Amino acid sequence: MFKEKSFDAIKFKRKLQENSWKNSGAKNLSEYVRYVNRNATKSKLHRKYKN
């Protein structure tokens, strides 16, 4: 009755997070947060607020 799923979203999310941590080269959470924030501001999705 149900289709067998061929995509595991949780497994995919964990793999993305693992790859992001490895690519950052961070040794601790603070370094990782700096890496994520720096890359987020370079993203095309990031918009600066205009007041």
Buried (B, 14 or more C-beta within 10 A) or exposed (E): EEEEEEEEEEEEEEEEEEEBBEEBEBEEEEEBEEBBEEEEEEEEEEEEEEE
